[in-house]
Amino acid sequence: MYLGTQVAARDDDDYRIFAQLGVKHINADPPGKPSSWTLSDLERHRDKVESFGLILDMIQLPLPSQPIEKASYPDILLAGPERDRQIDAVCKLIENAAAAGIPAVKYNLNLIGIPRTPDEPGRGGSLNASFRWDKTDQQAEPGLAGVLSEDENWERIDYFLERVVPVAASNRVRLACHPHDPYTPPGYRGVTRVLGTVEGLKKFVLMRENPYHGLNFCQGSIGEMLENPGEEIDDVIRWFGQRGKIFNVHFRNIRGGKLSFMETFPEEGDMDMVRSARIYKEVGFKYMLMPDHVPTVNGKDPTATAFAFCYGYIAALLQVLESE
């Protein structure tokens, strides 16, 4: 496994900074909306990334973490009249990724986005993203998806996987799906988020089972599903890792657990990230380990500063693992 990033480069200097910080492998998208990318766009983007001495490991499919109201291809999850055409467009993008030499794509199957409550103070006065169920509007009205049963949600996901997984497999492109973030009780905003529990994720990776069908394994999001992340996360990593279902890791920590947590820097949360890294090594994980959702710190470039800290933390941890 190796250090990676999914932070979008704002300009060429950011690519140079990645190289200078030792972040050689990246998840980076070409300009424009994913629904508009052609093979030529992907090839130009790959060449540009490689010109900085970097490796393009992954791109994003047009299935984002945003609410369905902002999705490029909403009918895939809404079962709307354009569903088949939109799935065909996703399949074409997977084929183009393969032709451009990009070995993996990440995506979300998200209807209501990433609910959060107000940021809370963290170490040294940083501002950390949080979710407290008792501070949410628990009776929030459904959005565009309306009221969607668990069974219907699974049927729509299976409809998508049935068509997309064979295309990914035949093109040898890994499909890395992000869990729902965070767990919310069944029926919140009309939806039961079936990928918001460990059991749901297990069911998901066994549907249309294939070596190219797995997870963008967000350790923070999965910790948010657990009553006691510090004790429970080890077995979760092992279950998915031993089955070869982890294609990327968002190496993110939290303080708290199911329905009440605050995001933290990797070394200060409730999960022992050193122990987690050893388990990723134990199960043979061989792709990117990257920071995600960093706290907001002070300074002229607060996000970049926080990510730089996390890159250094992960790089040092990987060096220790190599020596063991």
Order of alpha helices (4+ residues) and beta strands (2+ residues): beta-alpha-beta-alpha-beta-alpha-alpha-beta-beta-beta-alpha-beta-alpha-beta-alpha-alpha-beta-beta-beta-alpha-beta-alpha
